[in-house]
Amino acid sequence: MEVEWSELKANGNRLPSLWQKDSFSDVLTVMKEDDELSVLEEIQKELISQEQAIIEEYERSVFYEEQCLNAMVEGIDSSDSLICPLCSK
């Protein structure tokens, strides 16, 4: 409704005449543009939700890997033994 109001203001507060041949096609063009805009907005919302889902999945994966790394480090620290890379003792 705001879009229509701004278009009406831009046209000098005149409503388009439906009696003129070109005016009716202009109205149909505006309606098609509104439909296309709503489809694009819906696509944008879907893309945003997919992006958020991917980010959440990535964060869960990073958290899991961090927990695994912490567990391995704690396992190395708790054994109190140093492993020599040459002799494996």
C-alpha positions in Angstrom: 0.0 0.0 0.0 2.9 2.3 0.7 4.3 1.6 -2.8 1.0 2.6 -4.4 0.8 5.7 -2.3 4.3 6.8 -3.2 3.5 6.1 -6.9 0.4 8.2 -6.6 2.4 11.1 -5.1 5.0 10.8 -7.8 2.2 11.1 -10.5 0.9 14.3 -9.0 -1.9 12.8 -6.9 -3.6 11.6 -10.1 -5.2 8.2 -10.4 -4.5 6.5 -13.7 -7.5 6.5 -16.0 -8.7 3.0 -16.9 -10.4 4.4 -20.0 -7.2 5.1 -21.9 -5.7 2.2 -23.7 -2.1 2.6 -22.3 -3.3 3.2 -18.7 -4.8 -0.2 -18.3 -1.6 -1.9 -19.5 0.4 0.3 -17.0 -1.8 -1.0 -14.2 -1.2 -4.6 -15.3 2.5 -3.9 -15.5 2.5 -2.6 -12.0 0.6 -5.6 -10.8 3.1 -7.9 -12.5 6.0 -6.1 -10.9 4.4 -6.5 -7.5 3.9 -10.2 -8.1 7.5 -10.5 -9.2 8.7 -8.5 -6.2 6.7 -10.8 -3.8 8.3 -13.9 -5.4 11.8 -12.4 -5.1 11.1 -11.5 -1.4 10.0 -15.1 -0.8 13.1 -16.5 -2.5 15.2 -14.1 -0.4 13.6 -15.3 2.8 14.2 -18.9 1.9 17.9 -18.2 1.1 18.3 -16.4 4.4 16.8 -19.4 6.3 19.0 -21.8 4.4 22.1 -19.6 5.2 21.2 -19.6 8.9 20.8 -23.4 8.9 24.2 -23.8 7.3 25.8 -21.5 9.8 24.2 -23.3 12.7 25.4 -26.7 11.3 28.9 -25.3 10.9 28.9 -24.0 14.5 27.7 -27.4 15.8 30.5 -29.0 13.9 33.1 -26.6 15.2 31.9 -27.1 18.8 32.1 -30.9 18.4 35.6 -30.8 17.0 36.6 -28.4 19.8 35.2 -30.9 22.4 37.1 -33.8 20.7 40.4 -31.8 20.7 39.9 -30.8 24.4 39.3 -34.5 25.3 42.5 -35.5 23.5 44.6 -32.8 25.1 43.2 -33.8 28.6 44.1 -37.4 27.8 47.7 -36.4 27.0 48.0 -34.2 30.1 46.6 -36.8 32.4 49.1 -39.5 31.5 52.1 -37.4 32.8 54.4 -39.1 30.3 56.3 -37.6 27.5 56.3 -39.5 24.3 59.6 -39.3 22.4 59.0 -39.1 18.7 62.2 -41.1 17.9 61.9 -44.0 20.3 58.2 -43.9 21.0 58.7 -44.2 24.8 
